[in-house]
């Protein structure tokens, strides 16, 4: 595995790989790897010939009061993980390499999809994400890029950005990965104190409860959101930031007078436990054959295992 810190070095390696007939896979990350990251790397390794993993804690996607300075970092552990996984290049640029003029003068903004959900409380977040991802896509060139579905809105935004800008990158969505108790894996889980960590699986449990009422016949989006809010209200360490029901493809809100659930939609939530912000989601599909729920996979010693439908 090569560790590259320069844009020119990464671009040269990717171009050389393609000249030999290799397909390039990119896994953009902010490091501090957990099983969710490892599943993305495994998908890239299985589907492409030359795998690049980037580790860059991107300052432009953090708000002024957010956790940039405290964000978990584990350079040695990340290098060991990527080496063990058979990654070809670990790209670790400095902030100066990615933003040589300081604050970038060009910002990439995706309208519409960034409204609501995480965009409400983090209004500059997706501009930072899109700007850095557009730069990574430009550096790497034609490739397949792998993103987890835990950040469901982010996945939709990045996919739209790549299409709108005609970037030669296919964006691949990979399953959300959970701890054995249901908590969606996140580097920010490391912030949780023991009491908060014990209560954190309630976020997934609230989504399961919402899916249960849909399986039982509920079709009103407002009732589904109310079910989540009622469950979270019973948790002394958790405060609900949002619960929304959106179309799984367009992210169009499905809430409103007379709205009725049908087809595929995502139920997305965010909550705070102390100073820690967590997000989660499930994708529900209502069809003529019944209701199916995609809640992701659980990380086990035997590899990722699908989470059973409610």
C-alpha positions in Angstrom: 0.0 0.0 0.0 1.2 3.5 -0.9 0.5 6.4 1.4 0.2 9.5 -0.7 -0.2 13.1 0.6 -0.2 15.1 -2.7 -2.9 15.7 -5.2 -0.4 15.2 -8.1 0.8 11.9 -6.6 -2.7 10.4 -6.3 -3.8 11.6 -9.8 -0.7 10.0 -11.3 -1.3 6.7 -9.6 -5.0 6.6 -10.7 -4.1 7.5 -14.2 -1.4 4.8 -14.3 -3.9 2.2 -12.9 -6.4 3.0 -15.6 -3.8 2.8 -18.4 -3.2 -0.9 -17.3 -6.9 -1.6 -17.7 -7.8 -1.4 -14.0 -11.0 0.1 -12.6 -10.6 2.5 -9.8 -12.6 2.5 -6.5 -12.7 5.4 -4.1 -13.8 5.4 -0.5 -13.9 9.0 0.9 -13.7 9.1 4.7 -12.7 11.3 7.6 -10.9 8.4 9.2 -11.2 6.8 12.7 -12.4 3.6 11.0 -15.1 1.3 12.4 -16.8 -1.7 10.8 -18.9 0.5 8.6 -15.9 2.0 7.0 -14.4 -1.5 6.6 -17.6 -2.6 4.8 -17.2 0.2 2.3 -13.5 -0.8 1.7 -14.6 -4.4 1.2 -17.2 -3.4 -1.3 -14.6 -1.3 -3.2 -12.1 -4.2 -3.1 -14.7 -6.6 -4.4 -16.0 -4.4 -7.2 -12.9 -2.6 -8.5 -9.3 -3.4 -9.3 -7.4 -0.4 -7.7 -8.8 0.9 -4.4 -8.1 4.4 -3.0 -9.2 5.3 0.5 -9.0 9.0 1.4 -8.7 10.2 5.0 -9.4 13.9 5.3 -11.1 15.7 8.2 -12.7 18.4 6.0 -12.9 21.7 7.9 -15.5 23.2 5.4 -18.2 20.8 6.4 -18.1 21.7 10.1 -20.0 24.7 11.5 -18.3 27.3 13.7 -19.6 25.6 16.9 -19.1 22.0 15.8 -16.6 19.4 16.7 -13.8 19.9 14.1 -11.0 20.1 16.7 -12.3 17.1 18.7 -13.2 14.9 15.8 -11.7 11.4 16.4 -8.4 10.8 14.6 -6.5 7.5 14.4 -3.8 7.8 11.7 -1.9 4.7 12.8 -5.0 2.5 13.2 -6.4 3.7 9.9 -3.2 2.9 8.1 -3.2 -0.6 9.6 -6.8 -1.2 8.7 -6.3 -0.2 5.1 -3.1 -2.2 4.7 -4.8 -5.3 6.1 -7.8 -4.8 3.7 -5.6 -4.7 0.6 -6.1 -1.1 -0.2 -3.7 0.2 -3.0 -3.5 3.8 -1.9 -4.2 5.6 1.3 -4.6 9.3 0.5 -3.9 11.6 3.4 -3.7 15.2 2.2 -3.2 18.1 4.5 -5.7 21.0 4.7 -3.1 23.1 2.8 -3.0 20.6 0.0 -6.8 20.5 -0.4 -7.4 24.2 0.2 -4.1 26.0 -0.8 -5.7 29.5 -0.7 -7.3 28.9 2.7 -11.1 29.3 2.6 -12.1 28.1 -0.9 -13.5 30.7 -3.3 -15.5 28.1 -5.2 -18.2 26.3 -3.2 -20.4 23.5 -4.6 -24.0 23.8 -3.6 -26.8 21.4 -4.4 -30.2 23.0 -4.1 -33.4 21.3 -2.9 -31.9 18.0 -1.6 -30.0 19.9 1.1 -33.2 21.5 2.5 -34.6 20.0 5.6 -33.3 17.0 7.6 -29.7 17.6 8.4 -29.7 20.8 6.3 -31.9 22.6 8.8 -29.5 22.6 11.7 -26.3 22.3 9.7 -27.0 24.9 6.9 -23.4 24.9 5.6 -22.6 21.3 6.0 -23.5 19.9 2.6 -21.8 22.7 0.8 -18.6 21.6 2.5 -19.3 18.0 1.7 -20.0 18.7 -1.9 -17.0 20.9 -2.3 -14.5 18.4 -1.0 -16.1 15.4 -2.7 -16.1 17.3 -6.0 -12.4 17.9 -5.5 -11.7 14.2 -4.7 -13.7 13.1 -7.8 -11.7 15.5 -9.9 -8.4 14.3 -8.5 -9.2 10.6 -8.9 -10.9 10.7 -12.2 -13.1 8.0 -13.7 -14.0 5.7 -10.8 -16.7 4.1 -8.6 -17.1 5.9 -5.2 -18.6 4.1 -2.2 -20.7 5.8 0.4 -22.7 4.4 3.4 -26.5 4.8 3.6 -26.4 5.9 7.2 -25.9 9.4 5.8 -28.9 8.9 3.5 -29.3 12.6 2.6 -25.6 13.0 2.0 -25.6 10.0 -0.4 -28.5 11.6 -2.4 -26.8 15.0 -2.5 -23.5 13.6 -3.7 -25.2 11.4 -6.3 -27.1 14.5 -7.6 -23.9 16.6 -7.6 -22.0 14.0 -9.7 -24.8 13.8 -12.2 -25.3 17.6 -12.5 -21.6 18.3 -13.0 -21.1 15.3 -15.4 -18.3 14.0 -13.1 -17.0 10.6 -14.4 -17.8 8.9 -11.1 -20.5 6.3 -10.3 -21.7 6.8 -6.8 -22.4 3.5 -5.0 -24.6 3.3 -1.9 -23.7 0.6 0.6 -25.7 -0.8 3.6 -25.9 1.0 6.9 -23.9 -1.0 9.5 -25.1 -1.4 13.0 -23.6 -2.5 16.3 -25.1 -5.7 17.7 -27.5 -3.7 19.9 -28.8 -1.7 16.8 -26.9 1.5 17.2 -25.8 2.8 13.8 -22.0 2.8 13.6 -20.4 6.3 13.6 -17.0 7.7 14.6 -18.9 10.1 16.8 -20.2 7.2 19.0 -16.8 7.5 20.7 -18.0 10.7 22.3 -20.8 9.0 24.2 -20.3 8.5 28.0 -21.5 5.2 29.5 -25.0 6.4 30.3 -25.4 7.9 26.9 -24.1 4.8 25.1 -26.5 2.6 27.1 -29.4 4.8 25.9 -28.3 5.3 22.3 -29.9 2.2 20.8 -33.3 3.8 21.6 -32.8 5.8 18.4 -32.9 2.6 16.3 -35.7 1.2 18.5 -37.8 4.2 17.7 -37.4 3.6 14.0 -38.3 -0.1 14.5 -41.4 0.9 16.3 -42.3 3.3 13.5 -41.8 0.4 11.0 -43.9 -1.8 13.1 -46.9 0.5 12.9 -46.5 0.6 9.1 -46.4 -3.2 8.9 -49.6 -3.2 11.0 -51.3 -1.0 8.4 -50.6 2.7 9.3 -50.2 4.8 6.2 -50.2 8.4 7.6 -46.8 10.0 7.6 -47.7 12.2 10.6 -48.6 9.2 12.7 -45.3 7.5 11.9 -43.4 10.7 12.9 -45.5 10.9 16.1 -44.6 7.3 16.9 -40.9 8.1 16.8 -41.4 11.3 18.8 -43.3 9.5 21.5 -40.6 6.8 21.8 -37.8 9.4 22.0 -39.7 11.4 24.6 -39.4 8.5 27.0 -35.6 8.5 26.8 -34.1 10.8 29.5 -30.7 11.1 27.8 -32.0 11.8 24.3 -33.5 14.8 22.5 -35.1 14.4 19.1 -33.8 16.9 16.5 -35.9 15.7 13.6 -37.9 12.8 12.3 -39.0 13.0 8.7 -40.5 10.8 6.1 -39.1 11.3 2.5 -39.4 9.6 -0.8 -36.4 7.3 -1.1 -35.4 8.5 -4.6 -36.2 12.2 -4.7 -36.1 13.0 -1.0 -39.4 14.8 -1.5 -41.2 15.2 1.8 -44.2 12.9 2.1 -45.7 14.7 5.0 -48.8 17.0 4.7 -52.6 17.0 4.9 -54.0 13.8 3.4 -50.6 12.3 2.6 -50.5 8.5 2.4 -47.5 6.3 2.4 -46.8 4.1 -0.7 -43.8 2.9 -2.6 -40.3 3.3 -1.2 -39.5 5.9 1.4 -36.9 6.7 4.0 -37.7 7.4 7.7 -34.8 9.5 8.9 -34.0 10.8 12.4 -31.4 12.8 14.2 -31.1 13.1 18.0 -28.7 14.5 20.5 -27.3 12.7 23.5 -25.5 15.3 25.6 -23.1 17.0 23.1 -23.3 14.1 20.6 -25.4 14.2 17.5 -26.5 10.9 16.0 -28.4 10.1 12.8 -30.2 7.0 11.6 -32.7 5.8 9.1 -34.7 2.8 7.7 -36.0 2.4 4.2 -39.5 1.0 3.9 -41.2 -0.3 0.7 -44.9 -0.8 0.5 -45.9 -3.0 -2.5 -48.7 -5.4 -3.5 -46.9 -8.2 -1.7 -46.6 -6.4 1.6 -44.1 -4.2 3.5 -40.3 -4.7 3.6 -37.9 -2.8 5.8 -34.3 -2.2 5.0 -32.6 -1.4 8.3 -29.1 -2.2 7.2 -26.8 -4.9 8.5 -25.3 -5.8 11.9 -21.5 -6.2 12.2 -20.7 -9.7 13.5 -17.7 -11.9 13.7 -19.1 -13.8 10.7 -19.4 -10.6 8.7 -22.3 -8.2 8.1 -25.7 -9.8 8.7 -29.0 -8.3 7.6 -31.2 -6.7 10.3 -34.4 -8.7 10.4 -37.6 -6.9 9.4 -39.8 -5.8 12.3 
